[in-house]
Amino acid sequence: MTGEEAALRAAAARLCTRFPELPPEVVTDALRAAHARFEGRPIRDFVPLLVERAAAAALMTAHVPA
């Protein structure tokens, strides 16, 4: 497992804790969608952080309680 993969798994765990009302699959899907935006980018150092932030923003806006 690469450092990026480990960081993304940790991000998934944090987001599952932050959004306990959502199924883990929804969190994983948001992470995958955010991660796809960085595919092929040469500088990878901050990708996990950027992915986590983008996924959290997507989860917050898509799943706001009515």
C-alpha positions in Angstrom: 0.0 0.0 0.0 1.3 3.4 -0.9 1.3 6.4 1.4 -1.4 8.0 -0.7 -3.6 4.9 -0.4 -3.0 4.8 3.4 -3.9 8.5 3.6 -7.1 7.9 1.6 -8.1 5.0 3.9 -7.6 7.3 6.9 -9.6 10.0 5.2 -12.4 7.5 4.6 -12.4 6.6 8.3 -12.5 10.2 9.4 -15.4 11.0 7.0 -17.4 8.0 8.2 -17.0 9.3 11.7 -17.9 12.8 10.7 -21.0 11.6 8.7 -22.3 8.7 10.8 -25.7 9.0 9.3 -24.4 8.1 5.8 -23.7 4.6 4.7 -19.9 4.0 4.2 -20.5 3.3 0.5 -21.7 6.9 0.1 -18.6 8.2 1.7 -16.4 5.9 -0.4 -18.2 7.0 -3.6 -17.6 10.7 -2.7 -13.9 10.0 -2.1 -13.6 8.1 -5.4 -15.3 10.9 -7.3 -13.0 13.5 -5.7 -9.9 11.4 -6.2 -10.7 11.0 -9.9 -10.3 14.7 -10.4 -6.6 14.3 -9.5 -5.9 11.4 -11.8 -2.7 11.8 -13.8 -1.6 14.9 -11.9 2.2 14.7 -11.3 2.4 16.2 -7.8 0.7 13.8 -5.4 1.8 15.2 -2.0 -1.4 17.0 -1.1 -3.9 14.8 -3.1 -5.3 12.9 0.0 -5.9 16.2 1.8 -7.6 17.8 -1.3 -9.6 14.7 -1.9 -10.9 14.6 1.7 -11.9 18.2 1.6 -13.7 17.9 -1.7 -15.5 14.8 -0.5 -16.5 16.4 2.7 -17.9 19.4 0.9 -19.8 17.1 -1.5 -21.2 15.1 1.4 -22.3 18.2 3.3 -24.1 19.8 0.3 -25.6 16.6 -1.0 -26.9 15.2 2.3 -28.1 18.3 4.2 -31.0 17.2 6.4 -34.3 18.8 5.4 
